[in-house]
Amino acid sequence: MSMRQAPTRALDATTAASQVYAALKRDLIRGRFVAGEKLAISHLRETYAVGLSPLREALNRLAAYGLLAQENQRGFRVPALKRRELDDIAGLRQQFEVQALEAALRHGDAQWEAELLAAFHRLKRADEQPDALEHWEQMHLQFHRRLLEPCGSVWLLRFIEQLHDQFDRYRRMAPAHQDLRAQLDVQHAELVELALARGIAAARELIHAHIQLSYDVAKSACSE
């Protein structure tokens, strides 16, 4: 009987690790934890209602992803917000997203156009709920994923996603900028127009400026 139950227990542990990984990742990006804070394992187990083994698996995955710093024999710490690192992240985002957008505009088909318009519509609807920030953030992420999706490189999209998560940690920890969301939304509409028209040169310039706009806000989160 124990042998028949073992795969189920392994599956449960894997599921628990995946769930706490997703929850912790979301909270790290949202700024639930203070930059530089050392995470207490006992507190995390209680907060996320998870066992030690799946929690440690999730923490190790987050350290490998770059959202946690692993200290030898001393646990895990939330990385500091450093201007030099943000500069690197923003520069790579601009480089990779310009490349991906150009390829997406060259290869995107009619189905992609329809899905992009739908993602933009959902983002506009989210604008009608100014207090539902997390909903807007999710629609914003989905819009950018859809925009770059036809680029043809799974690895390029993976790198962009990781950089986007790292960048968002800075942006969300920065002091609120009242006009940022409105400015970004104007650029989203322009990106859709350029994508449908296949305006590659103008789209390259705009996505570069789009990231720069968020960077100018995010850098105020840096302590050094």
N, C-alpha and C positions, 0 to 999 in steps of 0.2 A: 504493500500500500504506500509506503513511504517513497518508493521509486516512482510510482505513478503520480504522486503529488509534487515531486521535485520540480518538473517543468513549470507547473502552475506557480509555485513560489518564485521561481526565477523570473517568470513573466511579470508577476506582481512587482518584484523589485525593480525590474527594468522600467515598467510603467510609472512607478513612483519616482524613479530617478528622472525620467523624462518630464514628468509633471512639475517637480520641484525645480528642475533646470529652467523650464519655461517661465515659471512664476518668479524665480530669482532674477533671471535675465531681464524680465520686464521691469522689476522693481529697481534693479541697478541702473537701467537706462532712464527710468523716471526720476531718479534721484532720491529714492526712499532712504538710502544710506549715505552718510556723510563721506566725502572724499577723504581718504586716508584712514578711515575707520577700520579697526580690526573686528572681524566678525566672530561672535561668540557662538560656537557650535551648539551649545545647549539652548541658547535663545532661538537660533534658527530652527532647531528641531521642534521647539514648542510653537513657534510662529507658523511654520509650514506643515505642522502635524505629520512629520516624516521620520523614518528610522535613520540611524546613523549611517548605514551602508549606502542607501540611495542618496542621502544628502552629500556624503563625501564624493560619490561619483559625479553628482551635479556640480559640486564646487570645483572638482578637477577639470571638468569640461569647460566651465566658465573661465578658469585660469588659462586653459589652452586657447580659448577664444579671445582672451585679452581683457575681459571685463572684471577680472580679479587678479590680484598679485599673490602668488603663493610664496610663503616664507618658510624656509627650511625648518622643520620641526616646530614651527610657531603658528601654523594655521594660515588663514587667508585674510587679506586686507583689500579694501576698496582702493583702486589706484588714485593717486593725486591727479588734480587737473593742472596740467602743465602747458604753457603757451607753446613751447617748442614742439610738443607732441601734437597739439591741435593744429599747428601750422602744417605739420607733416600729413596729418589725416586729411585736412582740407585740400591740400595740394594734390594728394593722390586721388581724392574724390573727383576733383576737377579733371584730372588727367584721364581717369578711367571712365567717368560718365560721359565726357565728350566723345571718347572713342566708342563707347557702347551706343550712344544716341545716334551717331552717324551711321553705324552699322544697322541699327534698328530702322532708321528712316529708309535705308536702302533695301531692306529685306521685308519690312512689314507689309502684310496683305490686307485685304478688305475686312477680314475677320478681326484682325488686330485693331484696325481703325474703329470698328464698332465697339470693341471691348475698351479701347482707350476713351472713347466718348462716354461710355457707361461709367467708367471709373471717375472721369472728370465730373459727370453729373452727380455722382454720389458725394464727391468732395464739395461741390457747390451746395448740396443739400446740408452737408455738415456745417457749412458756414452759417446756416440759418439757426444753428443752436450754439451760440457763442459760449455758453456755460459748459457744454459737453466737450471739453478739451480732448479727452482721451479718444472720443469717437473721431474727432477731426484728425488726430494724430494717426489713427489707424487708416482712415481714408486717404490721408496724405501719403502714407507709406505704400498703400496699394496702388495709388496713382503712379508713383515713381517706378514701382515694379513693372506695371503694365507698359509704361512709356518705353522702357529699355528692353522689354522681354524678347523681341525678335532679333536681338543683336547676334545671336548664333553661338555665344560662348557661355557655357554653364559656369566655367571657372571665373570668368570676368564678372558675371552676375553675383557669384558667391563673394568675391573680393569686395564688390561694391556694397553688398548687404552688410558685411562685417564693418566696413568703414562707416557706413551710414549709422549703424548702432553705436559705434564709438563716438561719432560726431554728435549724435543726439544726446549722449550723456552730458556733453559740454553745454549744448544749446539749452537743455532743460534746466540746468543748474544756473544759468545766467539770469540776471535780473530781467523781469518781464519787459518786453518792448512792445508798446501799445500798437504800433502800426505795422509790425513785422508781418503778421498773418495776412493783413490786407494786401501788402506789397507782394508777398509770395503768391497770393491767389491771382493777382493780375498777371504775374509771370506764368502761372499754370495755364491760364487761358491762352496766352501767347504761344506757349510751347505746343498746345494742342493744334492751334492754327498752323504753326510751322510744320508740325508732324504730318498733318493731312496734306499740306501743300508740298511736302518733301523739300522744305527750305533748309537744306543741310548747313550751309555756312552761317545763316542767322541763328539756327537752332544751337549750333556749337557755341556761339558767343553767348546766347541767352542762358544755357545750362551752366556755363562757367560763371556768369554774373549771378545766377540764382543761388549757387552754392556760396559765392562771395558774400551775398547779402546776409545769409544765415551766419556765416563765419564772423562777420563784423559784430554781430550780437553775441555769439557764443564765446568770443575771446574775453569778454568781461567776466566770465566764470573762472578764469585762470588766476591762481594765487601766485604764480611765479613765471 
